[in-house]
Amino acid sequence: MLNDSEIFQETSESRLLLRLMQDYFDLHPHARDGLSLSVFRNNDIQPVIAAVHAYLTILSKEPTAARKNKRYVLSSTRRIPYAISVTLLQNPMMIPMSQVG
C-alpha cells in the first residue's frame, strides 16, 4: 500500500503522461470542459494517478502577475463543473492469482 506522498510522486512516466494531457488541453478548446482518459496498465497505476493529480493542480493554480497560467480553468467562480473520467484497463491474464478472488 502506498501513502499519499508516494502515490502522487512524480516519475518520468507520470511527467510524460502529464505532458500529453497538457498538449491535448492546448490543442483542443473543448478540453476546458473536462477530460476522459482510458489507460491500459498491467501493473503499476501510480504514474497515471500522479499525472492526473498534477494536471488538476495545474488547472486550479491561479495565475499571478509574475506567473501566467493559460490553463487556469478551475477557479472558485466556475459555474460549470469540470468533468473528469479515468478508466484503467487491465489484461486479466496479467493479474496475479493471489488477487483473483
C-alpha positions as CSV (number, residue, x, y, z in Angstrom):
1,M,0.0,0.0,0.0
2,L,1.4,3.4,-0.9
3,N,0.9,6.5,1.2
4,D,-0.2,9.9,-0.3
5,S,3.3,11.2,-1.0
6,E,4.3,8.0,-2.8
7,I,1.1,7.8,-4.9
8,F,1.4,11.4,-6.1
9,Q,5.2,11.2,-6.5
10,E,6.4,12.5,-9.9
11,T,8.2,9.9,-12.1
12,S,9.5,10.1,-15.7
13,E,6.4,8.2,-16.8
14,S,4.0,10.5,-14.9
15,R,5.8,13.5,-16.5
16,L,5.3,12.1,-19.9
17,L,1.6,11.4,-19.3
18,L,1.2,15.0,-17.8
19,R,2.8,16.4,-20.9
20,L,0.4,14.5,-23.2
21,M,-2.6,15.8,-21.2
22,Q,-1.2,19.4,-21.3
23,D,-0.6,19.2,-25.1
24,Y,-4.2,17.9,-25.6
25,F,-5.5,20.8,-23.5
26,D,-3.6,23.3,-25.5
27,L,-4.7,21.8,-28.9
28,H,-8.4,21.3,-28.1
29,P,-10.5,24.1,-26.8
30,H,-13.2,21.6,-25.6
31,A,-10.7,20.2,-23.1
32,R,-11.6,23.2,-20.9
33,D,-14.8,21.3,-20.1
34,G,-13.2,18.1,-18.9
35,L,-11.1,15.1,-19.6
36,S,-11.8,11.5,-20.3
37,L,-8.8,9.2,-20.0
38,S,-8.5,5.5,-20.7
39,V,-5.2,3.8,-19.9
40,F,-4.2,0.2,-20.4
41,R,-1.9,-0.8,-17.5
42,N,-0.8,-4.3,-16.4
43,N,0.9,-3.4,-13.2
44,D,1.6,0.0,-11.6
45,I,-1.1,2.7,-11.9
46,Q,0.8,5.1,-9.7
47,P,2.2,7.2,-12.7
48,V,-1.4,7.6,-14.0
49,I,-2.6,8.8,-10.6
50,A,0.4,11.2,-10.2
51,A,-0.1,12.6,-13.7
52,V,-3.9,13.3,-13.2
53,H,-3.2,14.9,-9.8
54,A,-0.5,17.1,-11.3
55,Y,-2.8,18.0,-14.2
56,L,-5.7,19.0,-12.0
57,T,-3.2,21.0,-9.8
58,I,-2.1,23.0,-12.9
59,L,-5.7,23.6,-13.9
60,S,-6.5,25.0,-10.5
61,K,-3.4,27.2,-10.0
62,E,-4.5,30.8,-10.1
63,P,-2.2,33.0,-12.3
64,T,-0.3,35.9,-10.8
65,A,1.4,38.9,-12.3
66,A,4.7,37.0,-12.1
67,R,3.5,33.6,-13.2
68,K,0.9,33.3,-16.0
69,N,-1.2,30.1,-16.3
70,K,-3.1,29.8,-19.6
71,R,-4.5,26.5,-18.3
72,Y,-6.3,28.0,-15.3
73,V,-9.9,26.8,-15.6
74,L,-10.8,25.5,-12.2
75,S,-11.5,28.8,-10.5
76,S,-13.8,29.2,-7.5
77,T,-16.2,31.2,-9.6
78,R,-16.6,28.5,-12.3
79,R,-20.3,27.8,-12.8
80,I,-20.0,24.6,-15.0
81,P,-18.4,21.6,-13.3
82,Y,-15.2,20.2,-14.8
83,A,-15.9,16.6,-15.7
84,I,-13.1,14.0,-15.3
85,S,-13.2,10.3,-16.1
86,V,-10.3,7.9,-15.7
87,T,-10.7,4.3,-16.9
88,L,-8.0,1.8,-16.1
89,L,-8.0,-1.3,-18.3
90,Q,-6.0,-4.4,-17.4
91,N,-5.3,-7.6,-19.2
92,P,-7.0,-10.3,-16.9
93,M,-4.3,-12.8,-17.9
94,M,-1.7,-10.5,-16.2
95,I,-3.4,-10.4,-12.8
96,P,-1.5,-12.5,-10.2
97,M,-3.5,-15.4,-9.0
98,S,-3.3,-14.1,-5.4
99,Q,-5.5,-11.2,-6.5
100,V,-8.2,-13.3,-8.2
101,G,-11.0,-13.8,-5.9
